[in-house]
Amino acid sequence: MSTANLNKYQLIIMADDKQVVLERILQVTRYRGFLINGMNAEVNTGNNVATITMTVSSDRPISLLIDQINKLIDIKGVKVDNSAVKTKQQSA
Amino acid sequence: MTESKVLTGGGLLFEVLQEHGVQHVFGYPGGAIMPIYDALYHSDVQHFLCRHEQGAAFSAVGYARAAGKVGVCLATSGPGATNLITGLADALADSIPVVAITGQVPTAAMGSDAFQEIDIFGLSLACTKHSFQVTDINELEKVLYQAFEIALEGRHGPVLVDIPKDVQLAEVTERLDKLSHLKNKVKLPLADISKALDLLTHAKQPMLYVGGGVGMANAIEEVRDFADKTGMPSVSTLKGLGAINPDNENYLGMLGMHGTKAANIAVQQSDLLVVVGARFDDRVTGKLEEFAPNAKVIHFDIDTAEINKRREADAAILGDLKGNLPLLTMALEISPWQEKLQQMKNDFGWRYDHPGENIFAPAVLKMVSDLMPNNTCVTTDVGQHQMWAAQHMSFDDPSNFLTSAGMGTMGFGLPAAIGAQISRPHDTVIAVSGDGSIMMNVQELATIKRYQVPVKIVLIDNAKLGMVRQWQDLFFDGRLSETDLADNPDFVMLSQAFDIKSKMISKKSEVQAAIEEMLDHDGPYLLRVKIDAKENVWPLVPPNTANDKMMESV
């Protein structure tokens, strides 16, 4: 599948370091129609908070994915890293 | 001196269930859940042995929906757990609070492809609101409390707790004094109340679009008060039926694919939609781009993710409907619009003067609805009979009409009726089913027999998978692929094999007496109603079509 015409976003997700939290994020991301272009996940063992940075692309609005990830029980917050956003308009 | 009994993980489960007011559970035992069933043996919680784990899950769903409580089901590892999945998916789609407990192979064997091992924790991700796997006995109590809290917090949903066998057997050394609660995740941004008020006061043709969230928010009184005081004409989704008083003169019935003509035309012509606890489901909107094309939208919901998901809201009001809706309750001057729709409702009313001697299913269901006692709970399966029930029966509360709306699961009706009857032993419970659907969980007739559950079953029998057959006739040039069920068993004989009284009718003249006999019977009863296989559900909005372009006959 070509991703050339899709909008690209970078998300920063803060989550409690609980069982399968990463799988939950991946499942929701795929199901809601977003491709994962890259990701990084780290856990702060001091406070057991995981920080997941994920680059995704889709023709759907990113608010749809943010709302769905936010619904996951172990998620503390989701935001778009605007500095890393690359849209098809910008790349065209 | 008497030795105090050791509390195991299995015993703790039933203590926590009782602490949450759970009196009844539905399940099926097996190897990896035997310590829990051993603890059940000494528990005051009453267990109902279903004959398939899917039946147990649907009974838990029916129990939860009929009683407004959390439904609980149990299953063993592997196939027991996978058999729960359809019921959990159904509960997720319809936002039903269910807690499912699954046994798992011992922790030491996990990940070794052990006998009856499946990664139900992984499988649960797409079909539950949340799930847990407990590998430490010291975590079990906290997890069980969280499971109930999550099932009921915000938008309700199913939660699965997977418990390995060694954790079920482990000794509980300490009970928790104080349990930490989940953080409140429901964010409440400034609701667009002033914007909504502005839209409301300027609307000339507003419509109230009522969904299943109304019943779940316990906001029926507030929604009826809003409908009465504003005088706003209203329509309902399948799951919202019962929220609006069916006798309200401005209520137009169900909208969507098999909605009433008046409801669909009114919504298409409206200039404002006040959406309460509904989500613009595709079966409701038809072609989304042409749904209510001139309407502004005020959207009330508990779930942030439903706002702007399929239709942008001009004013979004997030949070508890019960508290928020009264903020917009006011008198409106919309009498020309009301009069126009009342006339339309009258002009397009249902007709039951079907020619010939054959039984007309809509008339049967209308008569059942007219004759059934107050506060009867009706469940359905999925297909033509489901839509006829939604169209032609009247309900005064959403907890009196249980149907698989979001998932559309055949096999739902019979076990859901069992759960509903157990939760409400003094109310009449009627399962409206079809000859295709009933075979999906027909084994639950044994559960009815075992516990003498006095469920009444109205089996609409056209010896077809009727809804698929209808679509094959209408949209696939009449190629009837795998929808003929002429070789069904004799349902009367089948019922009698389970000690369930049964009767078959095939003529109009037999209908009323048969319904009265069924309703007067003390125990379970199956009424087989033979209908013409060519009957269709009308009206019908074809797929990807605007709701005002409905078909009314062929």
Interface residues (C-beta under 8 A of the other chain):
Chain A: Q19 V20 E23 R24 Q27 Y31 S63 L64 D67 Q68 N70 K71 L72 I73
Chain B: F121 G122 L125 A126 K129 H130 F132 Q133 I150 L182 K185 D303 T304 A305 I307 N308 K309
